[in-house]
Amino acid sequence: MAHTDVGKRASVKTRRKRPFIIEFYSSDVGKKWAMALSGVLLLGYLLAHLLGNLKVFLGPENVDLYAEALRDLGGELVPRQSILWLMRGGLLLAYSIHVHAALSLWWRNRKARGSVGYQTRSTYLAATYASRFMAYTGATVFLFILFHLSDLTFGGANPDFVYGDVYANIVATFERVPVVILYIVAILALGMHVWHGTWSLFQSIGVNNAKFNKWRNKLAYGVTAFIVVGNISIPLAVQFGILKL
């Protein structure tokens, strides 16, 4: 018995050695906070990225200068594109945390589902419908990101890709109808993900007030509408000849 008690104390002591941030993240509450905060960073990127892309409507010079400014962030103080790659690394880290937290919560909920009764199970399924829906849209967005990077960042999926010629690359890729359809479907999936994510992130961090909820709903719809309409307007403008070489 004494040997068992010593083992338990040693186990508790070992667990206490973990840093607070690791201990916090290992809990459901910590993962929800991680999802919310990383989601805010990713949402901020989506908005900033869209605002930059909308410069395409101002003409080739404007959008190309915007892209060049991103590559030249920091000027002569740092190596060219270094800050841009740091930003990409930060986005990748935020995305990885977001996905890991989501998958971890999903797996815990899946394991818990087998130990509940019929009534509780029905309640569980109703409560987690949105989270399972988020998983599908999230997977769709992830696959699209891979294609989008290959298409407009690295050029492998765009036979007419010219490095640094952002306007021409956008027009060239959206002249292809299958790509436009793929892009619109992906943006709609992104919109669904953004809507639920924006609506639920406040609840994830404990902000759930009846007076605030109506504004939370309006915020979710407003942000989603801007992202969806703004992104879809670009390929449609190419298809209708508004943007052309």
C-alpha positions in Angstrom: 0.0 0.0 0.0 2.8 2.4 0.9 4.4 1.7 -2.4 1.2 2.5 -4.2 0.9 5.8 -2.3 4.4 6.8 -3.2 3.7 6.0 -6.9 0.6 8.2 -6.8 2.4 11.1 -5.2 5.2 10.8 -7.8 2.6 10.8 -10.6 1.0 13.9 -9.2 4.3 15.6 -8.8 5.3 14.7 -12.4 2.0 16.2 -13.7 2.6 19.4 -11.8 5.9 20.0 -13.5 4.2 20.8 -16.8 4.1 24.5 -17.6 0.8 26.3 -16.9 0.2 26.9 -20.6 0.5 23.2 -21.4 -1.7 22.3 -18.4 -4.3 24.8 -19.5 -4.3 23.7 -23.1 -4.8 20.1 -22.1 -8.2 21.0 -20.7 -11.4 21.4 -22.7 -11.6 25.1 -21.7 -8.0 25.7 -22.8 -8.7 24.1 -26.2 -11.8 26.3 -26.6 -9.8 29.4 -25.8 -7.0 28.3 -28.2 -9.6 27.7 -31.0 -11.2 31.1 -30.3 -7.9 33.1 -30.2 -6.4 31.3 -33.2 -9.7 31.8 -35.0 -9.5 35.6 -34.4 -6.0 35.7 -35.9 -7.1 33.7 -38.9 -10.2 35.8 -39.4 -8.1 39.0 -39.2 -5.9 37.5 -41.9 -9.0 36.7 -44.1 -10.2 40.3 -43.8 -6.8 41.9 -44.5 -6.2 39.5 -47.4 -9.5 40.3 -49.0 -9.0 44.0 -48.7 -5.7 43.6 -50.5 -7.1 41.4 -53.2 -9.9 43.9 -53.8 -7.3 46.3 -55.1 -7.5 44.2 -58.3 -10.6 46.4 -59.2 -8.3 49.5 -59.1 -6.2 48.1 -61.9 -3.0 46.0 -62.5 -0.7 48.6 -61.1 -2.4 48.9 -57.7 -2.7 45.2 -56.9 0.8 44.5 -58.2 2.3 47.3 -56.1 0.4 45.9 -53.1 1.9 42.5 -53.6 5.4 44.0 -54.0 4.9 46.0 -50.8 4.2 42.8 -48.9 7.4 41.2 -50.2 9.4 44.3 -49.3 8.0 44.7 -45.7 10.8 46.1 -43.5 12.6 47.7 -46.4 16.4 47.7 -46.1 16.3 46.7 -42.4 15.7 43.0 -43.0 16.2 40.5 -45.9 13.6 40.8 -48.6 10.5 38.7 -48.0 11.7 37.7 -44.5 8.8 39.5 -42.7 6.3 38.0 -45.2 7.6 34.5 -44.4 7.5 35.2 -40.7 3.8 36.2 -41.2 3.2 33.0 -43.1 4.8 31.0 -40.3 2.6 32.7 -37.7 -0.5 31.9 -39.8 0.6 28.3 -40.2 1.1 28.1 -36.4 -2.3 29.6 -35.7 -3.9 27.3 -38.2 -2.2 24.2 -36.7 -3.3 25.2 -33.2 -6.9 25.8 -34.5 -7.0 22.4 -36.2 -5.4 20.5 -33.4 -7.7 22.0 -30.8 -10.7 21.2 -32.9 -9.7 17.6 -33.6 -8.8 17.1 -29.9 -12.3 18.3 -28.8 -14.0 16.2 -31.4 -12.1 13.1 -30.3 -13.0 13.7 -26.7 -16.6 14.2 -27.5 -16.6 11.0 -29.6 -15.2 9.0 -26.8 -17.7 10.5 -24.3 -20.6 9.6 -26.7 -20.3 5.9 -26.0 -20.8 6.2 -22.3 -24.1 8.1 -22.3 -27.7 6.9 -22.4 -30.2 7.3 -25.2 -31.6 10.6 -23.9 -28.3 12.1 -23.2 -27.0 10.8 -26.5 -29.8 12.6 -28.4 -29.0 15.8 -26.6 -25.4 15.3 -27.4 -26.1 14.9 -31.1 -28.2 18.0 -31.2 -25.6 20.0 -29.4 -22.7 18.9 -31.6 -24.4 19.1 -35.0 -22.7 22.5 -35.6 -19.3 21.2 -34.6 -19.5 18.3 -37.0 -20.7 20.7 -39.7 -17.7 22.8 -38.9 -15.5 19.8 -39.5 -16.8 19.3 -43.0 -16.4 22.9 -44.0 -13.0 23.1 -42.4 -11.8 20.1 -44.4 -13.2 21.6 -47.6 -11.4 24.9 -46.9 -8.1 23.0 -46.1 -8.1 21.2 -49.4 -8.9 24.4 -51.2 -6.0 26.2 -49.5 -3.6 23.6 -50.9 -5.0 24.2 -54.4 -5.1 28.0 -53.9 -1.5 28.2 -52.9 -0.4 26.1 -55.8 -2.6 28.2 -58.1 -1.8 31.8 -57.2 1.2 31.7 -54.8 3.5 29.1 -56.3 2.0 28.8 -59.7 2.1 25.0 -60.1 -1.7 24.7 -60.8 -1.7 27.8 -63.2 -0.1 27.2 -66.6 0.0 30.9 -67.3 1.5 31.9 -63.9 4.0 34.7 -64.0 5.9 35.4 -60.7 5.0 38.9 -59.4 2.3 39.6 -62.0 -0.6 39.3 -59.6 -3.3 40.9 -61.8 -2.5 38.8 -64.8 -2.4 35.6 -62.7 -5.8 36.4 -61.2 -7.3 37.0 -64.6 -5.6 33.9 -66.1 -6.8 31.5 -63.3 -10.4 32.8 -63.2 -10.8 32.6 -67.0 -11.1 28.8 -66.3 -14.7 28.0 -65.5 -13.9 24.8 -63.5 -11.6 26.9 -61.2 -14.3 29.5 -60.8 -16.8 26.9 -59.7 -14.3 25.3 -57.3 -13.5 28.7 -55.9 -17.1 29.7 -55.3 -17.9 26.3 -53.6 -14.9 26.7 -51.4 -15.7 30.3 -50.5 -19.3 29.3 -49.6 -17.9 26.6 -47.3 -15.5 29.1 -45.8 -18.5 31.5 -45.2 -20.3 28.8 -43.3 -17.3 28.1 -41.2 -16.7 31.8 -40.6 -20.3 32.4 -39.6 -20.4 29.7 -37.0 -16.9 30.5 -35.8 -17.6 34.2 -35.4 -20.9 33.5 -33.7 -19.5 30.9 -31.2 -16.1 32.3 -30.4 -17.5 34.6 -27.7 -19.3 31.7 -26.1 -16.1 29.7 -26.2 -14.3 32.3 -24.0 -17.3 32.6 -21.6 -19.0 35.8 -23.1 -22.6 34.8 -23.4 -25.0 37.6 -22.5 -28.5 37.9 -23.9 -28.1 41.6 -24.6 -24.9 41.0 -26.5 -26.1 38.0 -28.4 -28.1 40.0 -31.0 -25.0 42.0 -31.8 -22.9 38.8 -31.9 -25.4 37.5 -34.5 -25.2 40.7 -36.6 -21.4 40.6 -36.4 -21.3 37.0 -37.6 -23.5 37.7 -40.6 -21.8 41.0 -41.5 -18.3 39.5 -41.5 -19.4 36.5 -43.4 -21.2 38.5 -46.0 -18.2 40.7 -46.6 -15.8 37.7 -46.9 -18.1 35.7 -49.2 -19.3 38.5 -51.5 -15.9 40.2 -51.6 -14.1 37.0 -52.6 -16.7 35.7 -55.1 -16.9 39.1 -56.8 -13.4 38.7 -58.2 -13.8 35.5 -60.2 -17.3 36.7 -61.4 -15.7 40.0 -62.5 -13.2 38.0 -64.6 -16.0 35.8 -66.1 -18.1 38.8 -67.0 -15.2 40.7 -68.6 -15.0 43.4 -66.0 -11.4 42.3 -65.1 -9.4 41.4 -68.2 -5.9 41.7 -69.6 
